[in-house]
């Protein structure tokens, strides 16, 4: 299996990357990223690229792919408003999905959405996520994933997380026994690989099922 990962340095993407590198049925892991990653595996191929709306310069990254594991995203609290959030969440994802469909038409596109995504939500992020899910499911071979709290560490080099953020993370780790509230980032990756092996398409998968699918993955 050949996988293509976006957002590999984020809290979710870092675990997804590790799951792919550890999987015996994954023989190549391609990563599209703004800055180089250290050589951590012979499976890893890194494509340094900073235009997330146009991939003409790295077409070969999309050729011969079995699954695109799309973990790229941002918090609504870290952008200037809906326009910027929509560009990162919706426009970036659709651009990748269209490129994948063109160069690997049988591949599955795994999109990390979020628990609570809904077109009727009073929260802007939830409405944009739901719209992105809708259009991806209509246009591509897509599985949408709705994790709740993700326990994972970012691989990006940058400033230390604020103390409040660290305290919130510590609190949410107590939700681990509740299958609908908590998931490890590597388990998201394992669930995506299991879904690929099962040839799932056109699904929205909630947190409890993510954990169940990860447990089924034995590779």
C-alpha positions in Angstrom: 0.0 0.0 0.0 1.2 3.5 -0.8 -0.1 6.4 1.3 0.0 10.2 0.9 -0.2 12.3 4.0 -1.0 16.0 4.5 -0.6 17.6 7.9 2.0 15.1 9.0 3.5 17.4 11.6 0.3 18.2 13.4 -1.1 16.5 16.5 -3.3 14.2 14.5 -1.0 13.9 11.5 2.1 13.0 13.5 0.4 9.9 14.9 -1.1 9.0 11.4 2.5 9.2 10.0 3.8 6.9 12.7 1.0 4.4 12.1 1.9 4.3 8.4 5.6 3.9 9.0 5.0 1.1 11.5 2.5 -0.8 9.3 3.8 -3.9 7.5 1.3 -3.5 4.7 2.4 0.0 3.9 5.5 0.0 1.7 5.7 3.7 0.9 4.7 6.8 2.8 4.6 10.1 0.9 4.4 13.4 2.8 3.6 16.8 1.4 5.0 19.4 3.8 6.2 23.0 3.9 9.6 22.2 5.5 11.8 19.1 5.2 11.5 16.3 7.7 14.4 14.3 9.1 15.0 10.9 7.5 13.3 8.6 9.9 12.4 5.7 7.7 13.4 4.2 4.3 9.6 4.2 3.5 9.3 7.9 3.7 9.4 10.2 0.7 9.0 13.9 1.5 7.7 16.5 -1.0 8.5 20.0 0.1 5.7 22.3 -1.2 4.0 25.5 0.1 1.1 26.1 -2.3 -1.8 24.1 -1.0 -4.1 25.1 -3.9 -1.9 24.1 -6.8 0.2 20.9 -7.0 1.4 21.0 -10.6 5.0 21.1 -9.4 4.7 17.8 -7.4 2.3 15.8 -9.6 4.4 12.7 -9.1 3.4 12.7 -5.4 -0.2 11.8 -6.4 0.6 9.0 -8.9 0.0 5.4 -7.8 -1.5 6.2 -4.4 -3.9 3.8 -2.6 -4.9 6.3 0.1 -4.5 9.9 0.9 -4.6 10.6 4.7 -5.6 14.2 4.9 -4.8 15.6 8.4 -4.2 19.2 7.5 -6.2 21.8 9.3 -6.3 24.6 11.9 -8.3 25.7 14.8 -11.0 28.4 14.3 -9.3 30.3 17.1 -6.0 30.6 15.2 -7.4 32.3 12.1 -8.7 35.8 11.3 -12.2 34.7 10.5 -14.4 32.5 8.4 -12.8 33.4 5.1 -9.4 32.2 6.2 -10.8 29.2 8.0 -12.8 28.2 4.9 -9.7 28.6 2.7 -7.6 26.2 4.9 -10.4 23.8 5.7 -12.5 23.6 2.5 -10.4 25.0 -0.4 -7.2 23.1 0.6 -9.0 19.8 1.0 -10.9 20.0 -2.3 -7.7 20.9 -4.2 -6.0 17.8 -2.9 -9.0 15.6 -3.5 -9.3 16.8 -7.1 -5.6 16.2 -7.7 -5.8 12.7 -6.2 -8.9 11.9 -8.3 -7.0 13.0 -11.5 -3.8 11.0 -10.9 -5.0 8.1 -8.7 -8.7 7.7 -9.5 -9.1 4.5 -7.5 -7.6 5.9 -4.3 -9.6 6.7 -1.2 -9.4 10.2 0.4 -9.5 10.1 4.2 -10.6 13.5 5.6 -10.2 14.4 9.2 -13.3 16.4 10.1 -14.4 16.8 13.7 -17.0 15.6 16.2 -20.1 17.9 16.0 -19.7 18.9 12.3 -23.1 19.9 11.1 -24.6 22.3 8.5 -27.0 23.6 11.2 -24.5 24.2 13.9 -24.2 27.6 15.5 -20.4 27.2 15.4 -18.7 28.4 12.2 -16.1 25.7 12.2 -18.7 22.9 12.4 -20.7 24.3 9.4 -17.5 24.6 7.3 -16.4 21.1 8.2 -19.9 19.8 7.3 -19.8 21.6 4.0 -16.4 20.1 3.2 -17.6 16.6 4.1 -20.6 17.0 1.8 -18.7 18.1 -1.2 -15.9 15.6 -0.8 -18.4 12.8 -0.4 -20.2 14.0 -3.6 -17.1 14.3 -5.7 -14.5 11.7 -4.6 -14.0 8.3 -3.0 -14.0 9.8 0.5 -14.3 8.6 4.1 -14.8 11.4 6.7 -13.5 11.0 10.2 -15.0 12.8 13.2 -12.6 12.4 16.1 -13.4 14.0 19.5 -10.3 14.8 21.7 -7.2 13.6 19.9 -4.2 12.7 22.1 -1.2 13.3 19.9 2.0 15.4 19.8 2.9 17.7 17.0 6.1 17.0 15.2 6.5 20.6 14.2 9.4 22.6 15.6 8.0 25.8 17.1 7.2 27.7 20.3 6.1 25.7 23.3 2.4 25.2 23.7 0.7 27.7 26.1 0.3 26.4 29.7 -3.5 26.6 29.4 -3.4 24.3 26.3 -1.2 21.9 28.2 -3.7 21.9 31.1 -6.6 21.3 28.8 -4.8 18.3 27.2 -4.1 16.9 30.6 -7.7 17.1 31.6 -9.0 15.5 28.5 -6.7 12.5 28.9 -9.1 11.5 31.8 -11.7 10.9 29.1 -9.8 7.9 27.6 -12.3 5.3 29.0 -15.1 7.0 27.1 -14.9 5.7 23.5 -16.9 8.5 22.0 -14.8 11.2 23.6 -11.1 10.3 23.2 -8.8 8.8 20.6 -5.0 8.4 20.2 -3.7 10.0 17.0 -2.0 6.7 16.0 -5.3 5.0 16.3 -6.7 7.4 13.7 -4.0 6.2 11.3 -4.6 2.6 12.0 -8.4 3.0 11.5 -7.7 4.8 8.2 -5.5 1.9 7.1 -8.1 -0.6 8.1 -10.8 1.3 6.2 -8.5 1.3 3.1 -8.0 -2.5 3.4 -11.8 -2.9 3.7 -12.3 -0.6 0.7 -14.7 1.6 2.5 -16.1 4.6 0.6 -18.8 7.2 1.2 -18.8 7.0 5.0 -18.8 9.3 8.0 -17.1 7.6 11.0 -17.5 8.9 14.5 -15.0 8.6 17.4 -16.2 5.3 18.9 -16.0 3.5 15.6 -12.6 5.0 14.9 -11.3 3.2 18.1 -13.1 0.0 17.1 -11.6 0.0 13.6 -8.1 0.7 15.0 -8.5 -2.3 17.3 -9.2 -4.5 14.3 -6.1 -3.4 12.5 -3.4 -6.0 13.0 -0.8 -5.2 10.3 
